[in-house]
Amino acid sequence: MDKRHFLLALAATLTLPSLPALADAPVRPFPPNAKRGKMTPGYAPDITMDGKPRQLSPAARIVSDENMTVTPGSLREKDITVNYTEDMNGYIDRVWILTRAEARLPAPDAR
C-alpha cells in the first residue's frame, strides 16, 4: 500500500464514524426577526401562510430543506413548515423550508 492509499484509508476511517452526527447537524442560522408558519404555495406570487392569503415579494427567495433555492411553481406540498421574513411592505421576502430537526426547535422569534 503506497502512502496515498494509506492516507485515503485513514481519512475514511476518521470521517465515517462522524457521518451519523451530520444527520443531526446544527440548524441553519435564521435571522432573529424570522417567523414560523405553514405555507401552501399557489400561483406566484400568491401563497397561503397559516391559512391567510399572502404574497411573495418580487425578489423573494425560497430555500429548500437541502439549502437550495427553489421556485414557487416547483412546490406541490401543502402546509410546509417554514421560517420566513417580511419586507417593509408586508410581503414575504425570504422563506426557508425546514427540516424535521429544525421544525422541532422553537421559532427564532420565540427564542
C-alpha positions as CSV (number, residue, x, y, z in Angstrom):
1,M,0.0,0.0,0.0
2,D,1.5,3.3,-1.0
3,K,1.4,6.5,1.0
4,R,-1.6,7.9,-0.9
5,H,-3.8,4.9,-0.4
6,F,-2.9,4.8,3.3
7,L,-3.8,8.5,3.7
8,L,-7.1,7.9,1.9
9,A,-7.9,4.9,4.1
10,L,-7.0,6.9,7.2
11,A,-9.2,9.8,6.2
12,A,-12.1,7.5,5.5
13,T,-11.7,5.8,8.9
14,L,-11.7,9.1,10.7
15,T,-14.6,10.6,8.9
16,L,-17.1,7.7,8.6
17,P,-17.9,7.4,12.3
18,S,-18.8,11.1,12.3
19,L,-21.3,10.8,9.4
20,P,-24.3,9.9,11.6
21,A,-23.6,13.0,13.6
22,L,-24.0,15.0,10.4
23,A,-27.6,13.8,10.1
24,D,-28.3,15.7,13.3
25,A,-26.3,18.6,12.0
26,P,-26.8,22.0,13.6
27,V,-29.7,24.0,12.2
28,R,-29.1,26.8,9.7
29,P,-28.8,30.3,11.2
30,F,-32.0,32.2,10.7
31,P,-32.4,35.9,11.3
32,P,-33.9,36.9,14.7
33,N,-36.9,38.5,13.0
34,A,-37.9,35.3,11.2
35,K,-41.4,33.9,11.9
36,R,-42.6,30.3,11.8
37,G,-45.6,29.3,9.7
38,K,-47.3,26.7,7.5
39,M,-47.0,27.7,3.8
40,T,-49.1,26.4,0.9
41,P,-47.9,27.6,-2.4
42,G,-50.3,28.9,-5.0
43,Y,-49.9,30.7,-8.3
44,A,-46.9,33.0,-7.9
45,P,-46.8,35.4,-6.2
46,D,-49.8,34.2,-4.2
47,I,-49.3,31.8,-1.3
48,T,-51.2,30.9,1.8
49,M,-49.4,31.4,5.2
50,D,-51.2,29.9,8.2
51,G,-54.5,29.8,6.3
52,K,-54.3,33.5,5.3
53,P,-53.7,34.7,1.7
54,R,-50.3,36.4,1.4
55,Q,-47.9,37.4,-1.4
56,L,-44.3,36.9,-2.1
57,S,-42.2,40.0,-2.8
58,P,-40.9,40.4,-6.4
59,A,-37.4,39.4,-5.2
60,A,-38.5,36.6,-2.8
61,R,-36.2,33.7,-2.3
62,I,-37.3,30.2,-1.2
63,V,-34.6,27.9,0.2
64,S,-35.4,24.2,0.4
65,D,-34.6,21.9,3.3
66,E,-31.5,20.9,1.4
67,N,-30.4,24.6,1.3
68,M,-31.0,25.0,-2.4
69,T,-33.1,27.8,-4.0
70,V,-36.4,26.6,-5.4
71,T,-39.2,28.3,-7.3
72,P,-42.7,28.6,-6.0
73,G,-44.0,26.7,-9.0
74,S,-41.9,23.6,-8.1
75,L,-43.5,23.2,-4.7
76,R,-46.6,21.0,-4.7
77,E,-46.9,20.1,-1.0
78,K,-49.5,21.7,1.4
79,D,-48.8,23.1,4.8
80,I,-45.0,23.2,4.5
81,T,-43.4,24.2,7.8
82,V,-41.2,27.2,7.1
83,N,-39.4,30.2,8.6
84,Y,-40.0,33.4,6.8
85,T,-39.3,37.1,6.9
86,E,-41.3,40.1,5.7
87,D,-40.2,43.2,3.9
88,M,-41.2,46.7,5.0
89,N,-44.4,46.5,2.8
90,G,-45.6,43.2,4.4
91,Y,-44.6,41.0,1.5
92,I,-42.8,37.7,2.3
93,D,-39.3,38.1,1.0
94,R,-37.4,35.1,2.4
95,V,-38.6,31.6,3.1
96,W,-36.7,28.6,4.5
97,I,-38.3,25.2,4.2
98,L,-37.5,23.5,7.5
99,T,-36.0,20.0,8.1
100,R,-37.7,17.9,10.7
101,A,-35.0,18.7,13.2
102,E,-35.4,22.5,12.6
103,A,-39.2,22.2,12.8
104,R,-38.8,20.7,16.3
105,L,-36.9,23.7,17.6
106,P,-38.7,26.9,18.7
107,A,-39.2,29.6,16.1
108,P,-36.4,32.3,16.0
109,D,-38.9,35.0,17.2
110,A,-39.9,32.8,20.1
111,R,-36.4,32.4,21.5
